[in-house]
Amino acid sequence: MVRASDKLIEQLKHEIFSGLLKPGDQLEEADLANRFGVSRTPIREAIRSLVECGLLETRPRKGAIVRVLSAKELNDLFEVAAELEGMACRLASELLTQSGKKAIKAGLELCRSAADAEDIPAYANANLTFHAAIHEASGNAWLVDQLDQIQARINVYRLMPYEAVGRLEKSLEEHQEISEAVLAKDGIRANTLMRDHMMLQGSRLPGLLKALG
């Protein structure tokens, strides 16, 4: 039987990863209890779990908030993510299957549709789908697991640069180039393009974080 707190954890994770809850947003126990129709006990259990996994933090007189990582923490995470994402591209290029190719193309099309509609939340989700397709195509379960753990920390920040004028179009262009390199089985170029893509995304965040205090 699924506990109420487990359902809350998954729902709150979804809202954080999709950007509905942003870094610095406060979570009120009473509001959550009313919204989900549960007592405060599962709310507190869910908050405790999300604090332990690093998605939330508690502050005096503010209670639980969506955790705001420091610029150093984000830079470190994006450096590691860039290397692992690049590795995933290289492996995907070497091991590409028809199903992997189809999934990567589908993810790219989702990105294109969202960019054409200038729909930032939809693009954020499509971006994750595109990257996940490459991860799976790498055929390395340990690598996928490590990327999943890192992305649990950085996904909440990934859509922030999309607010910049022209960034959706630039991101789509980068995805197109990465996709072409992977599908052409040019692992070295795919690796380099993905690393640059991730580091550019990460480099924009320190300035944006200043607005969050």
C-alpha positions in Angstrom: 0.0 0.0 0.0 1.3 3.4 -1.0 1.6 5.8 1.9 0.2 9.3 1.6 3.6 10.8 2.3 5.1 8.8 -0.7 2.4 10.3 -3.0 3.2 13.7 -1.7 6.9 13.2 -2.2 6.4 12.3 -5.9 4.0 15.2 -6.5 6.3 17.7 -4.9 9.3 16.4 -6.8 7.3 16.7 -10.0 6.5 20.3 -9.2 10.1 21.1 -8.4 11.5 19.5 -11.5 8.9 21.1 -13.8 9.5 24.5 -12.3 6.1 25.0 -10.7 8.0 25.3 -7.5 11.2 27.4 -7.8 14.3 27.8 -5.7 13.4 29.9 -2.7 9.7 29.1 -2.8 8.2 28.5 0.7 6.1 25.4 1.5 3.4 26.0 4.1 2.2 22.9 5.9 -1.3 24.2 6.3 -1.6 25.1 2.6 -0.2 21.7 1.5 -2.6 19.9 3.9 -5.6 21.8 2.5 -4.5 21.3 -1.1 -3.9 17.6 -0.8 -6.6 16.9 1.7 -4.4 15.1 4.2 -3.3 15.7 7.8 -0.1 17.5 8.7 1.7 14.2 9.6 2.3 13.0 6.0 3.1 16.5 5.0 5.9 16.6 7.6 7.1 13.2 6.6 7.3 14.3 2.9 9.1 17.5 3.8 11.6 15.6 6.0 12.3 13.2 3.1 12.8 16.0 0.6 15.1 17.9 3.0 17.2 14.7 3.4 17.6 14.3 -0.3 18.6 17.9 -0.7 15.6 19.3 -2.6 14.2 21.3 0.3 15.8 23.1 3.2 14.5 24.5 6.5 15.2 28.1 7.6 14.3 29.8 10.9 10.9 31.6 10.7 10.4 30.4 7.1 10.0 26.7 7.5 10.6 24.6 4.4 11.7 26.2 1.2 12.9 24.8 -2.2 16.6 24.7 -1.6 18.7 27.4 -3.3 22.1 26.0 -4.2 25.2 28.2 -4.0 27.0 29.3 -7.2 29.9 27.0 -6.2 27.6 24.0 -5.7 25.9 24.6 -9.0 29.2 25.1 -10.9 30.5 21.8 -9.4 27.4 19.9 -10.2 27.2 21.2 -13.8 30.9 20.3 -14.3 30.3 16.7 -13.3 27.0 16.6 -15.3 28.8 18.0 -18.4 31.4 15.2 -18.3 28.8 12.5 -17.7 26.4 13.8 -20.3 29.3 14.0 -22.8 30.2 10.4 -22.0 26.6 9.3 -22.5 26.7 10.9 -26.0 29.9 9.1 -26.9 28.5 5.8 -25.7 25.2 6.4 -27.4 27.0 7.1 -30.7 28.9 3.8 -30.4 26.0 1.7 -29.4 23.1 3.4 -31.2 20.1 1.1 -32.0 17.0 1.8 -34.0 14.9 2.3 -30.8 17.6 4.7 -29.4 17.6 6.7 -32.6 13.8 6.9 -32.6 13.7 8.1 -29.0 16.4 10.8 -29.6 14.6 12.1 -32.7 11.3 12.1 -30.8 12.8 14.1 -27.9 14.3 16.6 -30.4 10.9 17.1 -32.0 9.3 17.8 -28.6 11.9 20.4 -28.0 11.2 22.0 -31.4 7.5 22.1 -30.9 7.9 23.7 -27.4 10.4 26.2 -28.7 8.2 27.2 -31.7 5.3 27.8 -29.2 7.7 29.7 -26.8 6.4 27.4 -24.0 9.1 27.4 -21.4 7.6 24.7 -19.1 6.9 22.4 -22.0 10.5 23.0 -23.3 11.9 22.2 -19.8 10.1 18.8 -19.9 11.1 18.2 -23.5 14.7 19.0 -22.7 14.6 16.3 -20.0 13.1 13.8 -22.5 15.8 14.5 -25.0 18.6 14.1 -22.5 17.0 11.0 -21.0 16.8 9.4 -24.5 20.6 9.9 -24.9 21.2 8.5 -21.4 19.2 5.3 -22.2 20.9 5.0 -25.6 24.3 4.9 -23.8 23.4 1.4 -22.6 25.2 2.0 -19.3 22.9 1.6 -16.3 25.5 2.9 -13.8 25.9 6.0 -15.8 22.2 6.5 -16.1 21.9 6.1 -12.3 24.6 8.7 -11.6 23.0 11.2 -14.1 19.6 10.7 -12.4 21.1 11.5 -9.0 22.8 14.7 -10.3 19.7 15.8 -12.2 17.6 15.5 -9.1 19.7 18.4 -7.8 20.0 20.5 -10.9 16.7 20.0 -12.8 15.0 22.8 -10.8 17.6 25.2 -12.1 17.7 24.1 -15.7 14.8 26.1 -17.0 15.9 29.4 -15.4 18.2 30.4 -18.4 15.3 29.8 -20.8 13.9 33.1 -19.6 16.7 34.9 -21.4 15.7 36.2 -24.8 16.7 33.8 -27.6 17.8 31.0 -25.3 15.1 28.6 -26.3 16.1 28.9 -29.9 19.8 28.6 -29.1 19.2 25.5 -26.9 17.2 23.9 -29.7 20.1 24.6 -32.1 22.5 23.0 -29.7 20.2 20.0 -29.3 20.0 19.6 -33.1 23.8 19.6 -33.4 24.2 17.1 -30.6 21.5 14.9 -32.2 23.1 15.0 -35.6 26.5 14.0 -34.1 25.1 11.1 -32.2 23.1 9.8 -35.1 26.2 10.1 -37.4 28.0 8.1 -34.7 30.6 10.8 -34.3 31.2 10.2 -30.6 34.0 12.7 -30.1 32.0 15.6 -31.6 28.9 14.6 -29.7 30.8 14.5 -26.5 32.3 17.9 -27.0 29.0 19.5 -28.1 27.1 18.1 -25.1 29.9 19.2 -22.6 29.8 22.8 -24.1 25.9 22.7 -24.0 25.9 21.8 -20.3 28.6 24.2 -19.2 27.0 27.1 -21.1 23.7 26.4 -19.3 25.5 26.3 -15.9 27.5 29.4 -16.6 24.3 31.5 -16.8 23.0 30.5 -13.4 25.2 32.5 -10.9 23.8 35.8 -12.2 20.3 34.4 -12.0 20.8 33.2 -8.4 21.5 36.7 -7.2 17.9 37.6 -7.9 16.9 34.9 -5.4 19.1 36.3 -2.6 
